[in-house]
Amino acid sequence: MLLKHLAIRVVLLCSLVQGGGPPQTSSQPYNLNLRQNTLDPSARWLVQKFGGTSVGKYPVDIASIVARYMDADTKVAIVCSARSGSTKALGTTSLLLRAASEVQRRTRRADEAPWDEGSDSTEYVFHTTVDLILEEHLTAARASVKDADILHELGVEISRDCAWLRSFLRTLQIAGQPISAQDKDVLVGLGERLACKLMTAVLRDQGIDAECISLENIIAGDDEPDGPPSSGFYTRIARAVGERIKQCGSCVPVVTGFFGPVPGSLLRHVGRGYTDLLAALLAVSLNARELQIWKEVEGIFTADPHKVPTARLIPVISAADAAQLTYYGSEVVHPLAIEQAGRDIPIRIKNVRNPDGGGTLIIWDQGNDLSTIAVSVKEPIVVLTTPHKHSTHGFLAHIITILDQFGVVVDLMSSNLVHVRISIEDSLEESSFDALLGELQRGATVTVKRDMAIVSLVGRHRAGCMLVTLAQAGISVEMISQDASVLCVVEGQDSFRALNLIHEACSEP
């Protein structure tokens, strides 16, 4: 029976790899009345990435933004994240991951016979979650698309995708095996496909010729090692994506942020910000004049404007400073996207609700001519402390190896003759965190301090100001790191006060 279950799972997964995955958007009839990208070979590409909240709340506004940039000198391609729902809990990616966790469980009505794998009456827990995904997208379609034919075709596509999702989840459940990271990649990839099909329909409804491009099988990843993707892998992705986009002719490409298969799992090695990364790879492959990342904020600020009323918009920032701010709490753009864009592609953060605003321009600044001063907070953080083993060669390397096995990235590490102290993001499930502690505690005592926060001050020659400000406020510093910027670990309950005090005292140039 187990072999039968595994065979079912293998057949379905193989069909995905060979191009038999979720149904793709059917080709649309050519319409001379639709606005199109120019075919002038001298025209430059502009890549626009739209986040899930923008796709969820403002799809018609997105169509207007795309239209305003299409001209004789500019070709537009857009990349979409999975749409957010009417509430955070109803976001597509969250629902898909919920369905993955529900695969191991099922419910049965009281009047039903015990479960039988051949029974059609079995009630699976995940069906309710799939129903939510279906209804959220159908509701969004009805609210955003007015043309009856386009709306009908979109509804058919959404229903077909959700039917595929039910089949995939049921196959995984019948197999009876733990859900792998690659399985989760396949599931979350459906969110981008649904979002792109929706946006393609909205664009056509608004008079723009668009084509949905799904990238789940853009290259084969079987020959890559099962670890973090190499720079060569990203180069292959960029080249393949660029070649696929150029096949769109005069259509506006609407590209999924998900790409796969990725060695070791896209979610594990990149995280849920992979759409930013794909947009950057696409911009590089097309030699775009600019990558625009559209959000619901004006750009990058000197601090989170929701927490610090006096925060100011930063009009221009270096790539290095932007990467540190985003890594340590800003979350405006994925650091890997900044790295891949490099010196060749400027990145501009813009507000989908204020398209006339200048936003923030991220540029390569190797000469350090830009002087940005900004504060961010990353939380929750866990601090792990273990006694230093003087007699053990490679003790630090041993700790890092264990952390890597659990997919944990170290934010800060300090070591002296007494102990080793590490701060990590508190994002592991409790069972995984307990397993991590168990490995670290083999032969050593590990103390755990939770509910901590990292306060990051980006700006040269500001360490003294930051430390004096914290000391005067009576805020204890657990760990500190300093180079061009300063990082301090403080109690989570002090993070809001520390953020505002440091911004007030140290953010002025």
C-alpha positions in Angstrom: 0.0 0.0 0.0 2.8 2.4 0.9 4.5 1.7 -2.5 1.2 2.5 -4.2 0.9 5.8 -2.4 4.5 6.7 -3.2 3.9 5.8 -6.8 0.9 8.1 -7.0 3.0 10.9 -5.6 5.9 10.3 -7.9 3.7 10.3 -11.0 2.1 13.6 -10.1 5.4 15.3 -9.3 7.0 14.0 -12.5 4.1 15.4 -14.4 4.9 18.8 -12.9 8.5 18.6 -13.9 7.6 17.6 -17.5 5.2 20.6 -17.9 2.0 18.9 -16.8 1.5 21.1 -13.8 -1.3 23.6 -13.2 -3.2 24.6 -16.3 -1.7 27.5 -18.1 -3.6 30.5 -19.4 -5.0 29.8 -22.8 -3.9 31.9 -25.7 -6.0 35.0 -26.2 -7.3 36.1 -29.6 -5.4 38.9 -31.2 -7.1 42.3 -30.9 -6.0 45.2 -33.0 -7.7 47.6 -30.5 -5.5 46.6 -27.6 -2.5 48.8 -26.7 0.8 47.1 -27.2 4.5 47.3 -26.4 6.6 48.9 -29.2 8.6 46.7 -31.4 11.3 49.3 -32.0 14.6 47.4 -31.3 16.1 50.6 -29.8 13.4 50.8 -27.1 14.5 50.0 -23.6 12.7 47.6 -21.2 11.2 48.8 -17.9 10.5 46.0 -15.4 7.8 46.7 -12.8 7.2 44.5 -9.8 3.9 44.7 -7.9 3.5 43.2 -4.4 0.6 41.1 -3.2 -1.2 43.9 -1.4 -1.1 46.0 -4.6 -2.4 43.1 -6.7 -5.1 42.4 -4.1 -6.4 45.9 -3.6 -5.4 48.0 -6.6 -5.4 45.8 -9.8 -7.1 48.5 -12.0 -4.6 51.1 -10.7 -1.8 48.8 -11.7 -3.2 48.7 -15.2 -3.2 52.5 -15.3 0.4 52.6 -14.1 1.5 50.1 -16.8 -0.2 52.2 -19.5 1.4 55.4 -18.5 4.9 54.0 -19.0 4.2 52.4 -22.4 5.5 54.6 -25.2 7.7 54.6 -28.3 10.9 54.4 -26.3 9.8 52.0 -23.5 8.6 48.4 -23.3 7.0 47.3 -20.1 7.2 43.9 -18.3 5.5 43.3 -15.0 6.2 40.7 -12.2 3.4 39.9 -9.7 3.4 38.4 -6.2 0.6 36.2 -5.0 -2.3 38.5 -4.1 -3.1 39.4 -0.5 -6.7 38.7 0.6 -9.3 40.8 2.3 -7.5 40.1 5.5 -3.9 39.1 6.2 -5.0 35.5 7.1 -6.6 35.3 3.7 -3.5 36.1 1.7 -3.0 33.5 -1.0 0.5 32.3 0.1 -0.7 32.0 3.7 -3.7 30.0 2.6 -1.5 27.7 0.4 0.9 27.1 3.3 -2.1 26.4 5.6 -3.3 23.8 3.1 0.1 22.2 3.1 -0.1 21.9 6.9 -3.6 20.4 6.6 -2.6 17.7 4.2 -1.6 15.4 7.1 -5.1 15.8 8.6 -8.6 15.0 7.5 -12.0 15.4 9.1 -15.0 13.1 8.8 -18.7 13.8 9.3 -20.2 11.7 12.1 -22.5 9.9 9.8 -19.7 8.7 7.5 -18.1 5.4 7.4 -14.4 5.2 8.4 -12.1 6.7 5.8 -11.4 4.8 2.7 -9.0 6.2 0.1 -11.4 5.3 -2.7 -14.3 7.1 -1.1 -15.5 10.3 -2.7 -17.5 11.3 0.4 -14.3 11.8 2.5 -14.2 15.4 3.8 -10.6 16.7 3.7 -9.6 19.6 6.0 -7.9 21.4 3.1 -11.0 21.6 1.0 -12.2 24.6 3.1 -8.9 26.3 2.5 -9.1 25.7 -1.2 -12.6 27.1 -1.2 -11.3 30.3 0.4 -8.6 30.6 -2.3 -11.2 30.0 -5.0 -13.8 32.5 -3.6 -11.2 35.2 -2.9 -10.0 35.1 -6.6 -13.4 34.9 -8.1 -14.6 37.8 -6.0 -11.5 39.8 -7.1 -12.2 38.9 -10.7 -15.8 40.1 -10.6 -14.7 43.4 -8.9 -11.9 44.1 -11.4 -13.0 42.8 -14.8 -16.0 44.2 -16.6 -15.9 42.5 -20.0 -18.1 39.5 -19.8 -16.0 37.3 -22.1 -12.7 38.1 -20.3 -14.4 37.6 -16.9 -15.8 34.2 -18.0 -12.5 32.9 -19.3 -10.7 34.1 -16.2 -13.3 32.3 -14.0 -12.7 29.1 -15.9 -8.9 29.5 -15.4 -9.2 30.1 -11.7 -11.6 27.2 -11.2 -9.4 24.9 -13.2 -6.3 25.9 -11.1 -8.2 25.3 -7.8 -9.4 21.9 -9.1 -5.7 21.0 -9.8 -4.8 22.2 -6.3 -7.3 19.9 -4.7 -6.0 17.0 -6.8 -2.4 17.7 -5.9 -3.2 18.1 -2.1 -5.2 14.9 -2.1 -2.4 13.0 -3.8 0.1 14.2 -1.2 -2.3 13.1 1.5 -2.8 9.7 0.1 1.0 9.3 -0.2 1.1 9.7 3.6 4.6 11.2 3.6 5.8 14.4 5.2 5.3 17.5 3.0 8.7 18.3 1.6 10.2 21.8 1.0 9.8 21.2 -2.8 6.2 20.3 -2.3 5.6 23.6 -0.6 7.4 25.4 -3.4 5.0 23.8 -5.9 2.1 24.9 -3.8 3.1 28.5 -3.3 3.9 28.8 -6.9 0.2 28.5 -7.7 -0.4 31.8 -5.9 1.7 33.8 -8.4 0.0 32.0 -11.3 -3.4 33.0 -10.1 -2.3 36.6 -9.5 -0.8 36.8 -13.0 -3.8 35.4 -14.7 -5.9 37.9 -12.8 -3.7 40.8 -13.8 -3.5 39.6 -17.4 -7.3 39.7 -17.6 -7.4 43.2 -15.9 -4.9 44.6 -18.4 -6.8 43.2 -21.3 -10.0 44.6 -19.8 -8.4 48.0 -19.6 -7.3 47.8 -23.3 -3.7 46.5 -22.9 -2.5 43.4 -24.8 -0.9 41.1 -22.2 0.4 37.6 -21.9 0.7 35.5 -18.7 4.1 33.9 -18.4 4.5 31.1 -15.8 8.1 30.2 -14.9 7.7 27.1 -12.7 9.6 25.0 -15.3 11.8 27.7 -16.8 14.9 25.5 -16.4 15.8 22.1 -15.0 17.3 22.2 -11.6 18.2 18.5 -11.2 21.9 19.0 -11.9 22.3 21.6 -9.1 23.6 20.6 -5.7 21.0 20.5 -2.9 22.2 23.7 -1.2 21.8 27.4 -1.6 21.6 28.3 -5.3 24.9 29.4 -6.9 25.5 32.6 -8.8 25.7 30.4 -11.9 22.2 29.1 -11.2 20.8 32.7 -11.0 22.6 33.5 -14.3 20.9 30.6 -16.0 17.6 31.7 -14.6 18.1 35.3 -15.8 19.1 34.1 -19.3 16.2 31.7 -19.7 13.6 34.2 -18.4 15.0 36.9 -20.7 14.7 34.6 -23.7 11.1 33.7 -22.8 10.0 37.3 -22.4 11.4 38.2 -25.8 9.0 35.7 -27.3 6.1 37.8 -26.2 6.5 40.2 -29.1 4.3 43.3 -28.6 2.4 41.8 -25.6 3.1 43.1 -22.1 4.5 40.1 -20.3 2.9 39.4 -16.9 5.5 37.2 -15.2 5.1 35.0 -12.1 7.5 35.8 -9.3 7.8 32.1 -8.6 10.5 30.2 -10.6 11.6 26.7 -10.1 12.6 24.0 -9.5 15.2 25.6 -7.2 17.9 23.4 -5.6 17.2 23.0 -1.9 13.9 24.8 -2.1 13.1 28.4 -3.1 11.2 29.1 0.1 14.1 27.8 2.2 17.0 29.6 0.6 15.3 32.9 -0.6 12.1 33.1 1.5 8.8 34.7 0.6 10.5 37.7 -1.0 11.5 35.7 -4.1 9.4 37.8 -6.4 11.7 40.8 -5.9 14.6 38.5 -6.8 12.9 37.3 -10.0 12.2 40.9 -11.0 15.8 41.8 -10.6 17.0 38.8 -12.6 14.5 39.8 -15.3 15.7 43.4 -15.3 19.3 42.2 -15.7 18.5 39.8 -18.5 16.7 42.5 -20.4 19.2 45.2 -19.6 16.3 47.3 -18.4 16.7 51.0 -17.8 15.2 50.6 -14.4 13.5 48.1 -12.0 10.5 49.6 -10.3 9.2 48.0 -7.1 5.7 49.3 -6.5 4.4 49.1 -2.9 1.9 51.0 -0.7 4.6 53.3 0.7 6.3 56.3 -0.8 9.8 54.6 -0.7 12.5 54.0 1.9 12.3 56.2 5.0 14.8 57.2 7.7 12.6 54.9 9.9 9.3 53.1 9.8 6.8 56.0 9.4 4.1 54.0 11.2 6.3 53.9 14.3 8.3 57.2 14.0 6.1 60.2 13.1 9.2 62.3 12.2 10.6 59.7 9.7 11.6 61.3 6.4 11.6 59.9 2.8 15.1 59.1 1.5 15.2 60.2 -2.2 18.5 58.4 -3.1 20.2 55.6 -1.2 23.2 53.4 -1.9 22.6 49.7 -2.6 24.7 48.7 0.4 22.7 50.9 2.8 19.4 49.8 1.3 20.4 46.1 1.7 21.2 46.5 5.3 18.0 48.4 6.1 15.9 45.8 4.4 17.7 42.9 6.0 17.4 44.3 9.4 13.7 45.2 9.4 12.7 47.6 6.6 11.4 44.8 4.3 11.0 47.2 1.3 13.0 45.1 -1.1 14.7 41.7 -0.8 18.5 42.1 -0.3 19.1 39.4 -2.9 17.3 41.6 -5.5 19.6 44.5 -4.7 22.6 42.1 -5.0 21.5 40.7 -8.4 20.7 44.2 -9.8 24.2 45.2 -8.9 25.8 48.3 -10.5 23.9 48.0 -13.8 20.2 48.3 -12.9 18.9 51.1 -10.7 16.0 50.2 -8.5 13.2 52.7 -7.7 10.7 52.1 -4.9 7.3 53.8 -5.8 3.9 54.1 -4.3 1.0 52.5 -6.3 -1.4 55.0 -4.7 0.8 58.0 -5.7 2.4 57.1 -9.1 3.5 60.8 -9.5 5.8 60.6 -6.5 9.5 60.3 -6.9 9.9 57.5 -4.5 13.4 56.2 -3.5 16.1 55.5 -6.0 18.6 52.7 -5.1 21.9 53.1 -6.9 25.3 51.5 -6.8 27.7 53.7 -4.9 31.1 52.1 -4.7 32.7 55.4 -3.9 30.6 55.9 -0.8 29.5 59.4 -2.0 26.0 58.9 -0.5 25.6 59.4 3.2 22.4 57.8 4.4 21.3 57.9 8.1 18.4 55.6 8.9 17.2 53.4 11.7 15.4 50.0 11.5 14.3 47.3 13.9 14.2 43.5 13.3 12.2 41.4 15.7 11.5 39.0 17.2 15.1 37.8 17.8 16.4 34.9 19.9 19.9 35.1 21.6 21.6 31.8 22.2 24.6 31.7 24.6 26.9 28.7 25.1 30.2 28.4 26.9 33.3 28.6 24.7 35.1 25.2 24.4 38.8 26.1 24.5 39.9 22.6 23.7 37.6 22.0 20.8 39.1 22.8 17.4 36.6 24.5 15.1 34.0 25.1 17.8 32.5 28.1 16.0 32.5 26.2 12.7 30.6 23.3 14.4 27.9 25.7 15.6 27.5 27.3 12.2 27.2 23.9 10.6 24.4 22.9 13.0 22.5 26.2 12.3 22.9 25.7 8.6 21.4 22.2 8.8 18.2 23.8 10.2 18.2 26.6 7.6 19.0 29.2 10.3 20.9 32.4 9.3 23.0 34.1 11.9 22.3 37.8 12.4 25.0 38.6 14.9 27.7 36.5 16.5 30.2 37.4 19.3 32.9 35.3 20.8 35.3 35.7 23.7 37.2 33.5 26.1 34.0 32.9 28.1 31.2 32.2 25.7 29.8 32.3 22.2 26.7 34.4 21.7 24.5 34.2 18.6 21.3 36.1 17.6 18.9 34.6 15.1 15.5 35.4 13.9 12.7 33.7 16.0 10.9 32.2 13.0 11.4 28.4 13.5 8.4 26.3 14.4 8.6 25.2 18.1 9.4 21.6 17.2 12.3 22.6 14.9 13.6 25.1 17.5 13.6 22.3 20.1 15.5 20.0 17.8 18.0 22.8 17.1 18.6 23.3 20.8 19.0 19.6 21.2 21.8 19.5 18.7 23.6 22.6 20.1 23.3 21.2 23.7 25.2 18.0 22.9 28.2 18.5 25.2 27.5 22.1 26.0 24.9 24.2 27.9 22.9 26.6 25.8 20.9 29.4 27.4 18.0 31.0 25.4 16.8 34.6 25.6 13.7 35.3 23.6 11.7 38.4 22.8 14.8 40.4 21.7 15.2 42.9 18.9 18.0 44.2 16.7 18.2 47.9 16.3 20.2 48.9 13.2 21.6 52.4 12.6 22.8 52.9 9.0 25.2 55.8 8.8 28.9 56.4 9.2 30.4 57.8 12.4 27.2 57.3 14.4 28.1 54.6 16.8 28.9 57.0 19.7 25.6 58.8 19.2 23.6 55.5 19.3 25.4 54.0 22.3 25.2 57.2 24.3 21.5 57.6 23.5 20.7 54.0 24.7 22.7 54.4 27.8 21.1 57.7 28.8 17.7 56.1 28.3 18.7 53.1 30.5 18.3 50.6 27.7 20.7 47.7 28.1 22.6 46.4 25.1 22.9 42.6 24.9 25.1 42.4 21.8 26.8 45.0 19.5 28.4 44.9 16.0 30.0 47.9 14.3 31.4 48.5 10.8 30.0 51.2 8.5 26.8 50.9 10.5 25.9 49.8 14.0 23.8 46.9 15.2 22.6 46.5 18.8 20.5 43.7 20.4 18.1 45.0 23.0 15.1 43.7 24.9 12.0 43.6 22.6 10.0 45.7 25.0 12.6 48.5 24.6 12.7 48.4 20.7 10.0 51.0 20.0 11.5 53.5 22.5 15.0 52.8 21.2 13.9 53.3 17.6 12.4 56.7 18.3 15.2 58.0 20.6 17.9 57.0 18.2 16.1 58.5 15.2 15.6 61.8 17.1 19.2 62.0 18.3 21.2 60.5 15.4 19.3 60.7 12.1 20.1 64.3 11.2 23.0 64.5 8.7 
